[in-house]
Amino acid sequence: MNRQTKLQVLSEFLKAARARLTPSSVGLPEGTRRRTPGLRREEVASLANVSATWYTWLEQGRDITVSPAVLDAIATALRLTMDERKYVFSLARDSVAAVHAPEEEAATISPSLNRMITELRGCPAIISDRRCNIVAWNEAAGRVFMDFGNLRPDERNMIRLLFARREFRRLAVNWESFAREYLAMFRAYYGQYADDEWYEMFLEEMMDAYPDFSRLWAAGNVSYAPEVLLEFRHASAGKMLFQLTSLHVHGDADLRCSIYTPAHNSNTDAKMSALMAK
Protein backbone atom coordinates (compact mmCIF):
# COMPACT_ATOMS: atom_id res chain seq x y z
CA MET A 1 0.00 0.00 0.00
CA ASN A 2 1.63 3.28 -1.09
CA ARG A 3 1.37 6.53 0.83
CA GLN A 4 -1.65 7.84 -1.08
CA THR A 5 -3.52 4.56 -0.71
CA LYS A 6 -2.86 4.57 3.03
CA LEU A 7 -4.27 8.11 3.28
CA GLN A 8 -7.36 7.07 1.33
CA VAL A 9 -7.91 4.09 3.65
CA LEU A 10 -7.49 6.46 6.62
CA SER A 11 -10.03 8.82 5.06
CA GLU A 12 -12.63 6.06 4.74
CA PHE A 13 -12.03 4.90 8.29
CA LEU A 14 -12.37 8.39 9.80
CA LYS A 15 -15.64 8.95 7.92
CA ALA A 16 -17.03 5.64 9.21
CA ALA A 17 -15.94 6.43 12.78
CA ARG A 18 -17.54 9.87 12.60
CA ALA A 19 -20.79 8.46 11.16
CA ARG A 20 -21.34 6.03 14.02
CA LEU A 21 -21.30 8.74 16.72
CA THR A 22 -24.29 10.82 17.76
CA PRO A 23 -24.07 14.37 19.13
CA SER A 24 -25.61 13.26 22.41
CA SER A 25 -22.97 10.54 22.87
CA VAL A 26 -20.22 13.19 22.95
CA GLY A 27 -22.14 15.82 24.92
CA LEU A 28 -23.29 17.99 22.00
CA PRO A 29 -26.83 19.18 21.25
CA GLU A 30 -28.63 17.30 18.47
CA GLY A 31 -29.41 20.47 16.50
CA THR A 32 -31.38 20.42 13.26
CA ARG A 33 -30.90 19.84 9.53
CA ARG A 34 -28.58 16.84 9.82
CA ARG A 35 -28.58 15.38 6.34
CA THR A 36 -26.17 12.55 7.18
CA PRO A 37 -25.78 10.32 10.26
CA GLY A 38 -23.17 11.00 12.89
CA LEU A 39 -21.16 14.08 13.75
CA ARG A 40 -20.23 16.89 11.40
CA ARG A 41 -16.56 17.41 10.55
CA GLU A 42 -16.45 20.71 12.38
CA GLU A 43 -17.83 19.04 15.51
CA VAL A 44 -15.04 16.46 15.48
CA ALA A 45 -12.52 19.27 14.93
CA SER A 46 -13.93 21.21 17.88
CA LEU A 47 -13.81 18.17 20.16
CA ALA A 48 -10.18 17.52 19.14
CA ASN A 49 -9.26 21.21 19.41
CA VAL A 50 -7.97 21.42 15.82
CA SER A 51 -9.11 23.63 12.96
CA ALA A 52 -12.06 22.42 10.90
CA THR A 53 -10.09 23.02 7.71
CA TRP A 54 -7.18 20.90 8.91
CA TYR A 55 -9.45 18.04 9.97
CA THR A 56 -11.29 18.23 6.65
CA TRP A 57 -7.98 17.88 4.80
CA LEU A 58 -7.08 14.85 6.90
CA GLU A 59 -10.44 13.22 6.27
CA GLN A 60 -10.15 13.99 2.56
CA GLY A 61 -6.92 12.00 2.43
CA ARG A 62 -4.57 14.92 1.79
CA ASP A 63 -0.88 14.38 2.50
CA ILE A 64 -0.38 16.64 5.50
CA THR A 65 1.93 16.45 8.50
CA VAL A 66 0.23 14.91 11.54
CA SER A 67 1.73 14.92 15.04
CA PRO A 68 1.11 12.08 17.51
CA ALA A 69 -0.58 14.50 19.92
CA VAL A 70 -3.08 15.66 17.29
CA LEU A 71 -3.82 12.11 16.18
CA ASP A 72 -4.41 11.16 19.79
CA ALA A 73 -6.81 14.07 20.22
CA ILE A 74 -8.75 13.05 17.12
CA ALA A 75 -8.87 9.45 18.31
CA THR A 76 -10.28 10.64 21.64
CA ALA A 77 -12.84 12.83 19.90
CA LEU A 78 -14.00 9.89 17.79
CA ARG A 79 -14.12 7.59 20.84
CA LEU A 80 -11.74 5.10 19.19
CA THR A 81 -10.70 1.92 20.95
CA MET A 82 -7.03 1.18 21.59
CA ASP A 83 -6.94 -1.14 18.57
CA GLU A 84 -8.54 1.53 16.39
CA ARG A 85 -5.99 4.09 17.61
CA LYS A 86 -3.14 1.77 16.58
CA TYR A 87 -4.76 1.36 13.19
CA VAL A 88 -5.07 5.13 12.66
CA PHE A 89 -1.47 5.74 13.71
CA SER A 90 -0.18 3.02 11.38
CA LEU A 91 -1.95 4.66 8.44
CA ALA A 92 -1.30 8.32 9.23
CA ARG A 93 2.34 8.41 10.30
CA ASP A 94 5.34 7.03 8.45
CA SER A 95 7.35 7.06 11.69
CA VAL A 96 5.11 4.32 13.03
CA ALA A 97 4.43 2.85 9.63
CA ALA A 98 3.35 -0.68 9.06
CA VAL A 99 5.66 -3.60 9.61
CA HIS A 100 7.62 -4.64 6.53
CA ALA A 101 5.94 -7.69 5.10
CA PRO A 102 8.38 -10.53 4.48
CA GLU A 103 8.06 -12.74 1.45
CA GLU A 104 5.11 -15.02 2.05
CA GLU A 105 5.97 -18.68 2.44
CA ALA A 106 4.37 -21.66 4.08
CA ALA A 107 4.45 -21.23 7.86
CA THR A 108 6.17 -23.93 9.86
CA ILE A 109 4.25 -25.14 12.90
CA SER A 110 6.52 -26.31 15.71
CA PRO A 111 5.93 -29.81 17.13
CA SER A 112 5.13 -28.31 20.53
CA LEU A 113 2.48 -25.98 19.06
CA ASN A 114 1.00 -28.81 17.04
CA ARG A 115 0.84 -30.99 20.16
CA MET A 116 -0.81 -28.19 22.12
CA ILE A 117 -3.75 -27.82 19.75
CA THR A 118 -3.98 -31.61 19.29
CA GLU A 119 -4.43 -32.03 23.05
CA LEU A 120 -7.33 -29.56 23.02
CA ARG A 121 -9.82 -32.27 22.12
CA GLY A 122 -12.79 -30.39 23.56
CA CYS A 123 -11.84 -27.03 22.05
CA PRO A 124 -11.72 -26.38 18.31
CA ALA A 125 -8.44 -24.59 17.54
CA ILE A 126 -7.22 -23.00 14.32
CA ILE A 127 -3.81 -21.48 13.61
CA SER A 128 -3.74 -18.83 10.89
CA ASP A 129 -1.16 -16.49 9.42
CA ARG A 130 -1.27 -12.70 8.94
CA ARG A 131 -3.37 -13.14 5.79
CA CYS A 132 -5.87 -15.33 7.69
CA ASN A 133 -4.74 -18.41 5.80
CA ILE A 134 -5.37 -21.53 7.90
CA VAL A 135 -2.04 -23.28 8.40
CA ALA A 136 -3.02 -25.81 11.11
CA TRP A 137 -6.09 -27.04 12.95
CA ASN A 138 -7.04 -29.77 15.40
CA GLU A 139 -9.53 -32.60 15.05
CA ALA A 140 -12.14 -30.70 17.07
CA ALA A 141 -12.06 -27.82 14.54
CA GLY A 142 -12.54 -30.31 11.72
CA ARG A 143 -15.57 -31.81 13.47
CA VAL A 144 -17.23 -28.47 14.25
CA PHE A 145 -16.40 -26.43 11.13
CA MET A 146 -15.36 -28.64 8.23
CA ASP A 147 -12.52 -30.93 7.22
CA PHE A 148 -10.00 -28.35 6.06
CA GLY A 149 -7.84 -31.20 4.78
CA ASN A 150 -10.30 -31.64 1.90
CA LEU A 151 -9.42 -28.15 0.66
CA ARG A 152 -6.41 -27.10 -1.37
CA PRO A 153 -3.95 -24.97 0.67
CA ASP A 154 -4.84 -21.87 -1.40
CA GLU A 155 -8.53 -22.37 -0.51
CA ARG A 156 -7.91 -22.37 3.24
CA ASN A 157 -8.38 -18.67 3.87
CA MET A 158 -10.72 -18.05 6.81
CA ILE A 159 -12.11 -14.79 5.42
CA ARG A 160 -12.87 -16.30 2.02
CA LEU A 161 -14.43 -19.40 3.59
CA LEU A 162 -16.72 -17.29 5.77
CA PHE A 163 -18.28 -15.70 2.71
CA ALA A 164 -17.93 -18.43 0.10
CA ARG A 165 -18.93 -21.61 1.92
CA ARG A 166 -22.50 -22.29 2.93
CA GLU A 167 -21.25 -24.53 5.74
CA PHE A 168 -20.12 -21.46 7.68
CA ARG A 169 -23.30 -19.48 7.03
CA ARG A 170 -25.41 -22.42 8.22
CA LEU A 171 -23.23 -23.06 11.26
CA ALA A 172 -23.15 -19.59 12.85
CA VAL A 173 -26.53 -18.47 14.18
CA ASN A 174 -25.41 -14.84 14.06
CA TRP A 175 -23.21 -15.20 11.00
CA GLU A 176 -22.85 -11.42 10.56
CA SER A 177 -21.34 -10.99 14.02
CA PHE A 178 -18.99 -13.89 13.37
CA ALA A 179 -17.87 -12.42 10.04
CA ARG A 180 -17.64 -8.90 11.46
CA GLU A 181 -15.23 -9.99 14.21
CA TYR A 182 -12.97 -11.75 11.72
CA LEU A 183 -12.99 -8.71 9.44
CA ALA A 184 -12.06 -6.51 12.41
CA MET A 185 -9.04 -8.73 12.99
CA PHE A 186 -8.21 -8.77 9.29
CA ARG A 187 -8.32 -4.96 9.16
CA ALA A 188 -5.80 -4.83 12.00
CA TYR A 189 -3.42 -6.93 9.90
CA TYR A 190 -4.19 -4.73 6.89
CA GLY A 191 -3.01 -1.65 8.77
CA GLN A 192 0.01 -3.41 10.25
CA TYR A 193 1.27 -4.75 6.92
CA ALA A 194 0.33 -1.78 4.78
CA ASP A 195 3.17 -2.35 2.32
CA ASP A 196 1.94 -5.84 1.35
CA GLU A 197 0.13 -5.49 -2.00
CA TRP A 198 -1.59 -8.84 -1.46
CA TYR A 199 -4.17 -7.18 0.78
CA GLU A 200 -5.31 -4.75 -1.93
CA MET A 201 -5.71 -7.57 -4.45
CA PHE A 202 -7.57 -9.74 -1.94
CA LEU A 203 -9.93 -6.92 -0.92
CA GLU A 204 -10.73 -6.15 -4.55
CA GLU A 205 -11.45 -9.81 -5.22
CA MET A 206 -13.74 -10.15 -2.20
CA MET A 207 -15.64 -6.92 -2.88
CA ASP A 208 -16.29 -7.95 -6.47
CA ALA A 209 -17.48 -11.42 -5.48
CA TYR A 210 -19.45 -10.88 -2.24
CA PRO A 211 -21.75 -7.88 -1.59
CA ASP A 212 -21.96 -8.84 2.10
CA PHE A 213 -18.20 -8.48 2.35
CA SER A 214 -18.30 -4.92 0.96
CA ARG A 215 -21.08 -3.95 3.37
CA LEU A 216 -19.41 -5.37 6.48
CA TRP A 217 -15.95 -4.11 5.50
CA ALA A 218 -17.34 -0.59 5.15
CA ALA A 219 -18.20 -0.59 8.88
CA GLY A 220 -14.49 -0.09 9.59
CA ASN A 221 -14.23 -2.22 12.75
CA VAL A 222 -10.72 -2.94 14.06
CA SER A 223 -9.68 -5.48 16.70
CA TYR A 224 -6.31 -7.16 17.16
CA ALA A 225 -7.74 -9.90 19.39
CA PRO A 226 -11.54 -10.10 19.39
CA GLU A 227 -13.19 -12.06 22.18
CA VAL A 228 -16.77 -12.95 21.40
CA LEU A 229 -19.46 -15.44 22.39
CA LEU A 230 -20.61 -17.45 19.38
CA GLU A 231 -23.70 -19.61 18.96
CA PHE A 232 -23.42 -22.44 16.45
CA ARG A 233 -26.13 -24.78 15.16
CA HIS A 234 -24.18 -27.91 14.34
CA ALA A 235 -25.75 -30.38 11.92
CA SER A 236 -25.49 -33.31 14.36
CA ALA A 237 -24.72 -31.75 17.76
CA GLY A 238 -27.32 -28.99 17.66
CA LYS A 239 -26.89 -25.75 19.61
CA MET A 240 -23.32 -25.08 20.78
CA LEU A 241 -21.92 -22.01 22.53
CA PHE A 242 -18.25 -21.09 22.28
CA GLN A 243 -16.09 -18.28 23.60
CA LEU A 244 -13.57 -17.26 20.92
CA THR A 245 -10.13 -16.30 22.24
CA SER A 246 -7.21 -15.29 20.00
CA LEU A 247 -3.59 -15.80 21.06
CA HIS A 248 -0.50 -14.45 19.33
CA VAL A 249 2.15 -17.07 18.62
CA HIS A 250 5.57 -15.49 19.13
CA GLY A 251 8.23 -16.28 16.56
CA ASP A 252 9.40 -15.31 13.08
CA ALA A 253 5.99 -16.01 11.53
CA ASP A 254 3.10 -13.78 12.62
CA LEU A 255 0.72 -16.56 13.62
CA ARG A 256 -2.51 -16.49 15.57
CA CYS A 257 -4.13 -19.33 17.48
CA SER A 258 -7.92 -19.02 17.65
CA ILE A 259 -9.42 -21.24 20.34
CA TYR A 260 -13.15 -21.89 20.64
CA THR A 261 -13.77 -22.79 24.30
CA PRO A 262 -17.17 -24.28 25.28
CA ALA A 263 -19.10 -21.59 27.10
CA HIS A 264 -19.53 -21.82 30.87
CA ASN A 265 -22.93 -23.04 32.07
CA SER A 266 -23.76 -24.60 28.71
CA ASN A 267 -23.88 -28.26 27.67
CA THR A 268 -21.38 -27.67 24.87
CA ASP A 269 -18.65 -29.61 26.72
CA ALA A 270 -20.81 -32.73 26.69
CA LYS A 271 -21.75 -32.23 23.07
CA MET A 272 -18.09 -31.84 22.09
CA SER A 273 -17.26 -35.10 23.91
CA ALA A 274 -20.01 -36.90 22.03
CA LEU A 275 -18.93 -35.36 18.73
CA MET A 276 -15.31 -36.40 19.22
CA ALA A 277 -16.34 -39.95 20.14
CA LYS A 278 -18.04 -40.56 16.78
C-alpha positions as CSV (number, residue, x, y, z in Angstrom):
1,M,0.0,0.0,0.0
2,N,1.6,3.3,-1.1
3,R,1.4,6.5,0.8
4,Q,-1.7,7.8,-1.1
5,T,-3.5,4.6,-0.7
6,K,-2.9,4.6,3.0
7,L,-4.3,8.1,3.3
8,Q,-7.4,7.1,1.3
9,V,-7.9,4.1,3.7
10,L,-7.5,6.5,6.6
11,S,-10.0,8.8,5.1
12,E,-12.6,6.1,4.7
13,F,-12.0,4.9,8.3
14,L,-12.4,8.4,9.8
15,K,-15.6,8.9,7.9
16,A,-17.0,5.6,9.2
17,A,-15.9,6.4,12.8
18,R,-17.5,9.9,12.6
19,A,-20.8,8.5,11.2
20,R,-21.3,6.0,14.0
21,L,-21.3,8.7,16.7
22,T,-24.3,10.8,17.8
23,P,-24.1,14.4,19.1
24,S,-25.6,13.3,22.4
25,S,-23.0,10.5,22.9
26,V,-20.2,13.2,23.0
27,G,-22.1,15.8,24.9
28,L,-23.3,18.0,22.0
29,P,-26.8,19.2,21.2
30,E,-28.6,17.3,18.5
31,G,-29.4,20.5,16.5
32,T,-31.4,20.4,13.3
33,R,-30.9,19.8,9.5
34,R,-28.6,16.8,9.8
35,R,-28.6,15.4,6.3
36,T,-26.2,12.5,7.2
37,P,-25.8,10.3,10.3
38,G,-23.2,11.0,12.9
39,L,-21.2,14.1,13.7
40,R,-20.2,16.9,11.4
41,R,-16.6,17.4,10.5
42,E,-16.5,20.7,12.4
43,E,-17.8,19.0,15.5
44,V,-15.0,16.5,15.5
45,A,-12.5,19.3,14.9
46,S,-13.9,21.2,17.9
47,L,-13.8,18.2,20.2
48,A,-10.2,17.5,19.1
49,N,-9.3,21.2,19.4
50,V,-8.0,21.4,15.8
51,S,-9.1,23.6,13.0
52,A,-12.1,22.4,10.9
53,T,-10.1,23.0,7.7
54,W,-7.2,20.9,8.9
55,Y,-9.4,18.0,10.0
56,T,-11.3,18.2,6.6
57,W,-8.0,17.9,4.8
58,L,-7.1,14.9,6.9
59,E,-10.4,13.2,6.3
60,Q,-10.1,14.0,2.6
61,G,-6.9,12.0,2.4
62,R,-4.6,14.9,1.8
63,D,-0.9,14.4,2.5
64,I,-0.4,16.6,5.5
65,T,1.9,16.5,8.5
66,V,0.2,14.9,11.5
67,S,1.7,14.9,15.0
68,P,1.1,12.1,17.5
69,A,-0.6,14.5,19.9
70,V,-3.1,15.7,17.3
71,L,-3.8,12.1,16.2
72,D,-4.4,11.2,19.8
73,A,-6.8,14.1,20.2
74,I,-8.7,13.1,17.1
75,A,-8.9,9.5,18.3
76,T,-10.3,10.6,21.6
77,A,-12.8,12.8,19.9
78,L,-14.0,9.9,17.8
79,R,-14.1,7.6,20.8
80,L,-11.7,5.1,19.2
81,T,-10.7,1.9,21.0
82,M,-7.0,1.2,21.6
83,D,-6.9,-1.1,18.6
84,E,-8.5,1.5,16.4
85,R,-6.0,4.1,17.6
86,K,-3.1,1.8,16.6
87,Y,-4.8,1.4,13.2
88,V,-5.1,5.1,12.7
89,F,-1.5,5.7,13.7
90,S,-0.2,3.0,11.4
91,L,-1.9,4.7,8.4
92,A,-1.3,8.3,9.2
93,R,2.3,8.4,10.3
94,D,5.3,7.0,8.4
95,S,7.3,7.1,11.7
96,V,5.1,4.3,13.0
97,A,4.4,2.8,9.6
98,A,3.3,-0.7,9.1
99,V,5.7,-3.6,9.6
100,H,7.6,-4.6,6.5
101,A,5.9,-7.7,5.1
102,P,8.4,-10.5,4.5
103,E,8.1,-12.7,1.4
104,E,5.1,-15.0,2.0
105,E,6.0,-18.7,2.4
106,A,4.4,-21.7,4.1
107,A,4.5,-21.2,7.9
108,T,6.2,-23.9,9.9
109,I,4.2,-25.1,12.9
110,S,6.5,-26.3,15.7
111,P,5.9,-29.8,17.1
112,S,5.1,-28.3,20.5
113,L,2.5,-26.0,19.1
114,N,1.0,-28.8,17.0
115,R,0.8,-31.0,20.2
116,M,-0.8,-28.2,22.1
117,I,-3.7,-27.8,19.8
118,T,-4.0,-31.6,19.3
119,E,-4.4,-32.0,23.0
120,L,-7.3,-29.6,23.0
121,R,-9.8,-32.3,22.1
122,G,-12.8,-30.4,23.6
123,C,-11.8,-27.0,22.1
124,P,-11.7,-26.4,18.3
125,A,-8.4,-24.6,17.5
126,I,-7.2,-23.0,14.3
127,I,-3.8,-21.5,13.6
128,S,-3.7,-18.8,10.9
129,D,-1.2,-16.5,9.4
130,R,-1.3,-12.7,8.9
131,R,-3.4,-13.1,5.8
132,C,-5.9,-15.3,7.7
133,N,-4.7,-18.4,5.8
134,I,-5.4,-21.5,7.9
135,V,-2.0,-23.3,8.4
136,A,-3.0,-25.8,11.1
137,W,-6.1,-27.0,13.0
138,N,-7.0,-29.8,15.4
139,E,-9.5,-32.6,15.0
140,A,-12.1,-30.7,17.1
141,A,-12.1,-27.8,14.5
142,G,-12.5,-30.3,11.7
143,R,-15.6,-31.8,13.5
144,V,-17.2,-28.5,14.2
145,F,-16.4,-26.4,11.1
146,M,-15.4,-28.6,8.2
147,D,-12.5,-30.9,7.2
148,F,-10.0,-28.4,6.1
149,G,-7.8,-31.2,4.8
150,N,-10.3,-31.6,1.9
151,L,-9.4,-28.1,0.7
152,R,-6.4,-27.1,-1.4
153,P,-4.0,-25.0,0.7
154,D,-4.8,-21.9,-1.4
155,E,-8.5,-22.4,-0.5
156,R,-7.9,-22.4,3.2
157,N,-8.4,-18.7,3.9
158,M,-10.7,-18.1,6.8
159,I,-12.1,-14.8,5.4
160,R,-12.9,-16.3,2.0
161,L,-14.4,-19.4,3.6
162,L,-16.7,-17.3,5.8
163,F,-18.3,-15.7,2.7
164,A,-17.9,-18.4,0.1
165,R,-18.9,-21.6,1.9
166,R,-22.5,-22.3,2.9
167,E,-21.3,-24.5,5.7
168,F,-20.1,-21.5,7.7
169,R,-23.3,-19.5,7.0
170,R,-25.4,-22.4,8.2
171,L,-23.2,-23.1,11.3
172,A,-23.1,-19.6,12.8
173,V,-26.5,-18.5,14.2
174,N,-25.4,-14.8,14.1
175,W,-23.2,-15.2,11.0
176,E,-22.9,-11.4,10.6
177,S,-21.3,-11.0,14.0
178,F,-19.0,-13.9,13.4
179,A,-17.9,-12.4,10.0
180,R,-17.6,-8.9,11.5
181,E,-15.2,-10.0,14.2
182,Y,-13.0,-11.8,11.7
183,L,-13.0,-8.7,9.4
184,A,-12.1,-6.5,12.4
185,M,-9.0,-8.7,13.0
186,F,-8.2,-8.8,9.3
187,R,-8.3,-5.0,9.2
188,A,-5.8,-4.8,12.0
189,Y,-3.4,-6.9,9.9
190,Y,-4.2,-4.7,6.9
191,G,-3.0,-1.7,8.8
192,Q,0.0,-3.4,10.3
193,Y,1.3,-4.8,6.9
194,A,0.3,-1.8,4.8
195,D,3.2,-2.4,2.3
196,D,1.9,-5.8,1.3
197,E,0.1,-5.5,-2.0
198,W,-1.6,-8.8,-1.5
199,Y,-4.2,-7.2,0.8
200,E,-5.3,-4.8,-1.9
201,M,-5.7,-7.6,-4.4
202,F,-7.6,-9.7,-1.9
203,L,-9.9,-6.9,-0.9
204,E,-10.7,-6.1,-4.5
205,E,-11.4,-9.8,-5.2
206,M,-13.7,-10.2,-2.2
207,M,-15.6,-6.9,-2.9
208,D,-16.3,-8.0,-6.5
209,A,-17.5,-11.4,-5.5
210,Y,-19.5,-10.9,-2.2
211,P,-21.7,-7.9,-1.6
212,D,-22.0,-8.8,2.1
213,F,-18.2,-8.5,2.4
214,S,-18.3,-4.9,1.0
215,R,-21.1,-4.0,3.4
216,L,-19.4,-5.4,6.5
217,W,-16.0,-4.1,5.5
218,A,-17.3,-0.6,5.1
219,A,-18.2,-0.6,8.9
220,G,-14.5,-0.1,9.6
221,N,-14.2,-2.2,12.7
222,V,-10.7,-2.9,14.1
223,S,-9.7,-5.5,16.7
224,Y,-6.3,-7.2,17.2
225,A,-7.7,-9.9,19.4
226,P,-11.5,-10.1,19.4
227,E,-13.2,-12.1,22.2
228,V,-16.8,-13.0,21.4
229,L,-19.5,-15.4,22.4
230,L,-20.6,-17.4,19.4
231,E,-23.7,-19.6,19.0
232,F,-23.4,-22.4,16.5
233,R,-26.1,-24.8,15.2
234,H,-24.2,-27.9,14.3
235,A,-25.8,-30.4,11.9
236,S,-25.5,-33.3,14.4
237,A,-24.7,-31.8,17.8
238,G,-27.3,-29.0,17.7
239,K,-26.9,-25.8,19.6
240,M,-23.3,-25.1,20.8
241,L,-21.9,-22.0,22.5
242,F,-18.3,-21.1,22.3
243,Q,-16.1,-18.3,23.6
244,L,-13.6,-17.3,20.9
245,T,-10.1,-16.3,22.2
246,S,-7.2,-15.3,20.0
247,L,-3.6,-15.8,21.1
248,H,-0.5,-14.4,19.3
249,V,2.2,-17.1,18.6
250,H,5.6,-15.5,19.1
251,G,8.2,-16.3,16.6
252,D,9.4,-15.3,13.1
253,A,6.0,-16.0,11.5
254,D,3.1,-13.8,12.6
255,L,0.7,-16.6,13.6
256,R,-2.5,-16.5,15.6
257,C,-4.1,-19.3,17.5
258,S,-7.9,-19.0,17.7
259,I,-9.4,-21.2,20.3
260,Y,-13.2,-21.9,20.6
261,T,-13.8,-22.8,24.3
262,P,-17.2,-24.3,25.3
263,A,-19.1,-21.6,27.1
264,H,-19.5,-21.8,30.9
265,N,-22.9,-23.0,32.1
266,S,-23.8,-24.6,28.7
267,N,-23.9,-28.3,27.7
268,T,-21.4,-27.7,24.9
269,D,-18.7,-29.6,26.7
270,A,-20.8,-32.7,26.7
271,K,-21.7,-32.2,23.1
272,M,-18.1,-31.8,22.1
273,S,-17.3,-35.1,23.9
274,A,-20.0,-36.9,22.0
275,L,-18.9,-35.4,18.7
276,M,-15.3,-36.4,19.2
277,A,-16.3,-39.9,20.1
278,K,-18.0,-40.6,16.8
